[in-house]
Amino acid sequence: MTEETSKEVQPEQSQEVKASDTEPSKTTQEKTLTQTDVNKLLADERRKHEAKYKELQSEYTGYKTTIEQREQAANDAAAEKVETLRKDLPDSIGKLLDKLSAIEQLDWLSDPENAITKKEIPQLPQSAQGHGNQRKSINIV
């Protein structure tokens, strides 16, 4: 009997499946598009996105050129200020500063900790003994 019941169950299951396959669903009836319709929709969307991309690309290029122009102007202004600040510096410091950009040089030269002051040694006083006007030299060790 188990074989008979299993045989009876199988045809019923297959009939149910067939019945559900033959029933038209509401979603397929309402929204049926042909391949040409789908291609047209996708082409329209692609054109919209391409137009938006070109617009954004042109805006980006405009912003980029503006930023590059501002950067160049800032570098030029910094280079002018650096020239005036480097006038009295020793050559050895100038060679080191040449390795930096103009803005980095300006930052370094503007920092009060990096200020280079020239100290002049005062002249020696006149001799009280009157041995002439010869200057006495002193060796500083």
C-alpha positions in Angstrom: 0.0 0.0 0.0 2.8 2.4 0.5 3.7 2.2 -3.1 0.1 2.9 -4.1 -0.1 5.9 -1.9 3.2 7.3 -3.1 2.0 6.9 -6.7 -1.2 8.7 -6.0 0.6 11.5 -4.3 3.0 12.1 -7.1 0.4 12.8 -9.8 -1.4 15.1 -7.5 1.7 17.1 -6.8 2.6 17.4 -10.4 -0.9 18.5 -11.2 -0.7 21.2 -8.7 2.6 22.4 -10.1 1.1 22.4 -13.6 -1.9 24.3 -12.4 0.2 27.0 -10.9 2.4 27.2 -14.0 -0.6 27.7 -16.2 -2.1 30.5 -14.1 -1.0 33.8 -15.4 0.4 36.1 -12.8 -0.8 39.6 -12.5 2.6 41.2 -12.5 3.6 39.6 -15.8 0.4 40.7 -17.5 0.7 44.3 -16.3 4.4 44.9 -17.0 5.4 43.1 -20.2 8.1 44.9 -22.2 9.7 43.8 -25.3 13.5 43.8 -25.7 13.3 46.9 -27.9 11.4 48.8 -25.2 14.0 47.7 -22.7 16.9 48.8 -25.0 15.2 52.2 -25.6 14.8 52.8 -21.8 18.4 51.8 -21.1 19.7 54.0 -24.0 17.7 57.0 -22.6 19.1 56.5 -19.2 22.7 56.1 -20.5 22.3 59.4 -22.5 21.1 61.2 -19.3 24.0 59.9 -17.3 26.5 60.7 -20.0 25.2 64.3 -20.2 25.4 64.6 -16.4 28.9 63.2 -16.5 30.1 65.7 -19.1 28.6 68.5 -17.0 30.3 67.4 -13.9 33.6 66.9 -15.8 33.5 70.4 -17.1 32.8 71.8 -13.6 35.7 69.7 -12.2 38.0 71.1 -14.9 37.0 74.6 -14.0 37.5 74.2 -10.3 40.9 72.5 -10.9 42.2 75.3 -13.1 41.0 77.9 -10.5 42.8 76.1 -7.7 46.0 75.7 -9.8 45.9 79.5 -10.6 45.5 80.3 -6.9 48.4 78.0 -6.0 50.6 79.5 -8.6 49.8 83.0 -7.3 50.5 82.0 -3.7 53.9 80.5 -4.8 54.8 83.6 -6.7 54.0 85.9 -3.8 55.9 83.6 -1.4 58.9 83.6 -3.8 59.0 87.4 -3.8 58.9 87.6 0.0 61.6 84.9 0.3 63.9 86.9 -2.0 63.8 89.9 0.3 64.2 87.8 3.5 67.2 85.9 2.0 69.3 88.9 1.1 71.4 89.0 4.2 71.6 85.2 4.8 74.9 83.3 4.6 75.4 81.2 1.4 75.4 78.0 3.4 71.9 78.6 4.7 70.8 79.7 1.3 71.9 76.4 -0.2 69.8 74.5 2.4 66.8 76.7 1.8 67.0 76.0 -2.0 65.9 72.4 -1.3 62.6 73.7 0.1 59.6 75.1 -1.8 59.0 78.8 -1.7 56.2 78.4 0.8 58.3 76.2 3.1 61.1 78.7 2.8 58.8 81.5 3.8 57.5 79.5 6.8 61.1 78.7 7.9 62.2 82.3 7.5 59.2 83.7 9.3 59.6 81.5 12.3 61.1 83.6 15.1 63.2 80.7 16.4 65.1 80.6 13.1 66.0 84.3 13.2 69.6 84.9 12.3 71.0 88.0 13.9 74.4 89.4 13.1 76.5 90.3 16.1 79.1 92.8 15.6 82.1 92.9 17.9 82.6 96.4 19.2 86.0 98.0 18.5 88.6 97.8 21.2 89.1 100.9 23.3 92.1 103.2 22.8 95.2 102.4 24.7 95.8 104.5 27.8 99.5 104.1 27.6 99.8 106.0 24.4 101.9 103.6 22.3 100.3 104.8 19.1 97.0 104.2 17.5 97.7 100.6 16.8 94.7 98.3 17.5 95.3 95.5 19.8 94.1 92.1 18.7 92.6 89.7 21.0 92.4 86.0 20.3 89.1 84.5 21.6 89.3 80.9 22.3 
